[in-house]
């Protein structure tokens, strides 16, 4: 048993959190982009 196991687990957890943050930010930006696109369409109508 190496003493670096808890550190590796912490790194994995941090990576998972980073990935979740990336996905949420991308999802939010996609939502904003589509919202802006629909607003532009409405303005063109």
Secondary structure, 3 states (H helix, E strand, C coil): CCCCHHHHHHHHHHHHHHHHHHHHHHHHHHHHHHHHHHHHHHHHC
